[in-house]
Each structure stands twice: as C-alpha cells, then as structure tokens.
C-alpha cells in the first residue's frame, strides 16, 4: 500500500475512456465552446484497451481495489465491453462500476453485465423534461435515461446510483420530486453541490445549493436520518428514510470538503494520471509505456506521483478570495467526475 504526504492511501481509480460526449451540459461541456468544429483527441492519442488494462493492473498492485469507468460519455467508446472484460479479470478489484448519462444505456446493459461490470451510476439532474433538455444542452428528454436505469436494474447492475448536480435557480426546485420518484426502488439518488470543475462553466458561489439545505428540503416531506459511511473515503454523506424505504446521498465538496479522506486517482483519456479532480497538470503514463517502460518502471513512477501528492483543493477553495485568478484546472470531461 502506498500513501501520499497526508497519509491517504491509493484505493480508487477512475479511468476516462473518451473525451467525447453526446450531451452538452453547461456545467461540464457547454455547447457554445464544444461545438461541431471542436477538435477532440485523435484515436492514436487515446489509450488502447490493452494499455488501459495494463495500467489498471499496476494500480491494483499498489492498493487500488475500486475502478470506475468515466468519460466524456464512456458508452461512446466502441466495443467498451471488451475493456470491461479485461478489467473484470483483475483479482484485486472488488468494486467495478461505470458512470454514464444513460442515453445509450438501454442497448448496452446486457453486454456490460455479461463482460463483468458490477454496477452503474447514471447522471440524471432532474425528472422535469423541459429542465432536463436545457441542462443536457441537446434537447434530449428523460425517457431514454429512465429506460436505461430500468434495464440496468433488470440485468442486475445494482445497486444503481443516480447523480444529480443541483444548481440554484435551475433545478433545485425539482430535488424533492427526484428523491420521491426513486424512493423505495432500491436505487440511491446522490445530490451533488454545483462545483467549479474545469474553467469554462462560469461557476459562482451563489449558484450552490448547500447539501444541508438539500437534506432539509427532502426531510421536511420524507423524514431522513444520517447513516455511517460504508468505507473510508466515501464521497457521499448518507441518509436513510425513516420508514425504511431506501436512502439518499449528498456530495458536499463545496460546503463540507472531504479532501482529508480522498483516496482517488484519475487517468485521463490520453493516459495522464491526475491526483485531484481540480488538478491543473497530469503526468503521462502513456508516453513512457509506449517508449518501452517495464512494469517495474511504471509502478515506480505511479508510486512517486502518489507519494508526492499534496492535493486538497476543495479545502483550499474556501480560503481563496479571488476565484477568478485561481490556478487553471483540468476539464472534467477529460478525467470524469
């Protein structure tokens, strides 16, 4: 097991398999910037499935026991189930999941399950069709996403988690309806405070709905009580319904930062490792790998990167008086959430 400068172990690896997405959510990939002429990475700069699996095995040997596939939208990566099969064979991994916007999920769930994926997280910011169309930037309705969730449950990709980014004045008035819809289904809705990911979403403090307020709104109609975390480093604070019909989570990285227990590393689409969602620079693993680095060389490189890790951006954010001049950060679509 390796640890960083704050004694945080490396447990969780998030792998972005594509920088492309079929949505244009304003808080991640706004359409006015990522238009038809935007140049995404060429295919030869992406990690191959074999390269991805090799790195994942090395990370697992260094302590990682959880892998999450992300994007962009990971289901856009052709033949993704083949990579899923490679990663499912890594013996140290006991939690293997994928985050998706769900739009392409209905036709892929069986392939993913058969290949070895264990569970799935679906991003769904609201059930209100008009607001959802606005928030995904493409005019897509909720029907296909809900169908994807239904089919994922049918094949056993569970427990299913549903992530909702909450923005004041945009979708915060639909929070209770979303919670009510999935109450009693076994699915876990996780409400996420609107974050300053990347550099292009125009984030401001006054757009954040604090997690405590989200919990209060739901509790007023469907009483809740807090629940202990499942494990160290779990990002969501858990609350269960007092009537026993399931639970919700809130991810409060703005008002209640959890940097002190962060055990996550991220590999970008082009094979760079990042030690924080808000990092500005990554270190390439792809380039030395393609230059002939041995497994020992790569393990040593990864260990050194993690051992020097000092990241605690969400804690530091509260100390910054001038966010406009804060250091530039990697865009979320390049390393996932």
N, C-alpha and C positions, 0 to 999 in steps of 0.2 A: 504494500500500500504506500502510495506517495501522498505527501501533503504540501500545501502551499505555505507562504510566510505566516499565515494566521492559523495554521494547523488544520485547514479544511481539506478533507480527503477528496480524491477524484472518484466519483461514483456514477455520474450521469453524463452520457454522451449524446449530443443532438447533431444529427447529420443532415445537412441540406443537400438534396439530390438534384435540385434545379433552381435557377433564379427566375424562372418564368411563372406566370400565374394567369389564370383566366378571369380573375377578379381585379378590380382597381380600387380597393378600399382606400379612402383618403388618408387614413392614419398609417398606411404602410406603403402603398404604391399608387399615389394619386395620378389620375388619368391625364391631367394636363402636363405631367412630366414624362410618364411612361406611356406615350402614345404609340401609334403604329410604326413610327420611324425609330423608336428606341432600340439601341443595339444591346441585346443580351449576349451572354457569353457564347462563343462558338463551341461546337461539340468537342473539339480536341482539347479544350481547356477544362472541361468537366472531368472529375474523377470517374474512371470506369468503375463498373461494379466490382471487378476484381481488386482494384486499388482501394476502393471503399471498404471491402470486406477485410483486406489485409490490415488496414489501419484500425478497424474496429477490433480485430483480434488482439492487436498490440495494446490498445487502450484497455481491453478486458484483462489482459495480463498485468496491467498496472493498477487494477482496482475497480474498473467500471463494471457495474452489474445491470445497468439500465441503458437501453438505446431507444431513442425517439427519432424517427424519420420526419423531416420537415422540408420546406421549400423556401421561397415560392410555394407553388402548389405541387406536392410530391406526386400526385396521381397523373400529372402531365408527363412524367418521365416514362418513356416507352419501356414496356416489359419490367416494370418495377417489381413484380412478383418474383422475378429471378434473383434480384438483390435480396429481397426478403428471405428467400430460401437460404441464401449464403449466410446471412446474419443470424438466422434462427438456429443454425448449426453450431454457433459459438457456445461452448458449455458454460462459461461463466455468466452469461446473460440470463437473468431470471425475470426480467420485465422488458418486453419488446412491444413498442407501440408506434403510432403514426398520428400526426396532426394534419388535418385536411379541411378545406372549406366545404367538402361534402358533395359538391356539384357532380363530380364524376364517380362518386362512390357506388351508386346502385349497380353499375355493371362490373365493378371490380371486387366487391366484398368477398365473393367466394374464392377467387384466385388468391387473394391476400391471406385469407384464413387457411386455405389449403397449403400455402407456402410456409406458414409458421408464425404469422403475425398473431399476437395475443389479444390486443385490444386497440381501441381507436379513440381519438379526440376529434370532435367536429367543432369548427368555429361557426357560431350562429348568434349574431349580435342582437337579434330581435325576431319576434314572430310576426310583427306588423309588415305586411308585404311592401307597402309604399316606402317605409323607412328602410327596410332591408334592400330594396332596389337602389335607394340613394347611397346606402353605406357600402354596398359592394361595387358601386361605380359602373356597373354593366347593365342594370335594369333586370337582373335575374330575380325571380320570385323564390319563396321559401320551399315550394312544393318538392323540388328535386332533392334538396338538402334533407328534408324530413323523411323522404322516401329512403335516402341513403342511410339515415340513422335506423329506420325500421328494418332495413335489410341487414345492416351490420349486427343488430341485435338478434335477428333470426338465425344467423350463422354462428353466433357465439363470440363475436368480437366485443367482449364486455369485461369489466364494467365500462360503459360508454360515458365519456366526459364531454360536456358541451361548454365551450368557451365563449363568453360574451364580453366584448370590450364595451365599457359603459362611458358614454360621453354626455356631459351635461348639455341639455337643450337639444340633444339629437335623439337618443334612445333611452334615456334614463327613466322616462315615464312608462316604459314597457317592461321594466325589470320584474315587477311582481307577476305579470302575465306569463313571462317566460318561466319563472320558477314554478308557477301553478301548473303550467302545461306538462312539465316533466315530473312533478311530484307524484310519487307512487309508481313510477315506471322502472325504478332501479337505475336510471341514468342520473349523473351528477352534474348539475349546472355550476359552472365556476365563473363568477363575475370578476372582471379584471379592471382595475383602475386604469384609466387612459394614461399611457406613458409617452415620454419623449423619445421614442425609438427612432433611430436614424436622424436625418437632418432636414426632412422635407415635409413634415406633416403640420408645421405651424403650431406645435404644442404650446399651451399656456396653462398655468396653474389653475385658472378659474374654469377650465374645462373638465377638471377632475371631480368626479363624484366619490367622496371618501368611502372606503369599504364599510366603515362603521355605519354610515348613512344607508348604504345598500342593505345591510343586515337589518337595520331598524325598520326599513320600509317593509321588508318581507315578513319580519317577526310580528309586525302590527296586524297582519292578516293571517299568517300561518306561523304560529309560535315556534321559535327555534331555541336550541341550547347548544353551547360550544362542545366540541369533541376534540380529544387529543389528536395530535398528528400521527400519521401511520409510521413515519420514519424521520430521521434527522434530514433536514434539507428539503422537506416537502414545502412547496411554494404556497399552497393554498391553506388558509385557515379554515377549518372545517366546522360546520354547524349542522345538526340534525333536527328534523322536525319532531316536535314533542309528541306527536301522535304516532311516531314510528314509521312514517311513510317516506323514508329516504333522507338525503342530506344535500346541502349545497356547499360551495366553497367560495371564498373571496381571496383574490390575489392583490395584496395591498402594497405593491412595491414603491408607491409614491408616499403614502402616509405612514406606512409601517414597514420600512425596508427590512429585508431578510438576508442581507449580504453575509452576515456572520455565519450562516449555515449553508451558503451556496456551494454545491459540490458539482457544478455543471461546466463542462467544456463543450465547445461547438466547433464543428468542421464545416467550413463554407463550401459552396458548390465547386469552387476551384481549388479545394484542398488546403486551405489555410486553417490553422487552429486558432480560435479565439477563446479567451478565458472569461469573457463577460459579454452579456447581451449589448452593453453600451461601449464596448471597446472600440478604439479607433483603428488599431492595426492588428493584423494577424501574422502568424509565422507559417510559411509554406511547408507542408509535408509532402505535397505532390512533387515539387521540384527535386528535392534530394532523393525521393523514391524513384523518380524517373531517371535520375543520374546514377542509379545503382546502389543506393544505400541499403545496407543489410538491416534485418530486423533489429539487431542489437543497436545499430546506429540510430534507427528511428525511435526505439524505446528510450535511448539516452536523450535524444532531442526532446521528446514529449515530456520526460521526467524533468528536464531542465526548465522547460517552459512553465510547467505547473509549479515547480519548486520556487520559481521567482515571482509567482502570482501575488499581486497586492490589490486586486480589484475590489472596490466597494462603492461603485458609482451611485447607487440608489441612496446610500447613506450620505455621500458627499453632495448629492443634489440639493439637499436641504440646507447646505452651507453656502451654496452658490447664490450670490446676489444678482448676478448678471448671466442668465442662462443663454442669452443670445451670443455671448462670447465664450461659451463653454467649448471644450475640445470637440472636434468632429467625431462622429460615431459611425460604425458600420451600419448599412441599411438592413432592416430586419429581413427583407426578402432574400438576402444573401446568406443568412445564417439561421433563419427560422425564429420562432418566439422563445 
